[in-house]
Amino acid sequence: MEFPEDLRYTKEHEWARIDQKKMVATIGVTDYAQSQLGDVVYVELPEEGDEIQKEEPFGSVESVKAVSDLFAPISGSVLEVNDSLVDTPEVVNEDPYGEAWMIRVKLTQIADLENLMDAAAYRKFVESQQEEA
């Protein structure tokens, strides 16, 4: 399982790659999330221009096992949506940290980043969840 060092993570298993100069976050689901979901068959994402709120649902992922909400790691305005996931949702399983990015968001609150985990903290969190299962 991968835990890229350049990302920040949530307890809901989303990741954010932050460009602090531009105040833009690229958001997707983690390797752990896609492995728990199983084969992804459908992705629902917001529209460009939509406002998302930290810790609130902004879309969903449907797999052969279940439908799961996607929770925003930060608040902001959606700048770009990865529309290719509509036609090829399986990319979420194949490349969760690359081609399967979901949205790019203009941050409204830099303070939103303070509660996100770094790679080491997220790895420990995932390990604790696996032990509970």
Stockholm file with secondary structure:
# STOCKHOLM 1.0

chainA/1-133         MEFPEDLRYTKEHEWARIDQKKMVATIGVTDYAQSQLGDVVYVELPEEGDEIQKEEPFGSVESVKAVSDLFAPISGSVLEVNDSLVDTPEVVNEDPYGEAWMIRVKLTQIADLENLMDAAAYRKFVESQQEEA
#=GR chainA/1-133 SS CCCCTTCEECTTSEEEEEETTTTEEEEEECHHHHHHHCSEEEEECCCTTCEECTTSEEEEEEESSCEEEEECSSCEEEEEECTHHHHCTTHHHHCTTTTTCCEEEEESCGGGGGGSBCHHHHHHHHHHHHHHC
#=GC SS_cons         CCCCTTCEECTTSEEEEEETTTTEEEEEECHHHHHHHCSEEEEECCCTTCEECTTSEEEEEEESSCEEEEECSSCEEEEEECTHHHHCTTHHHHCTTTTTCCEEEEESCGGGGGGSBCHHHHHHHHHHHHHHC
//
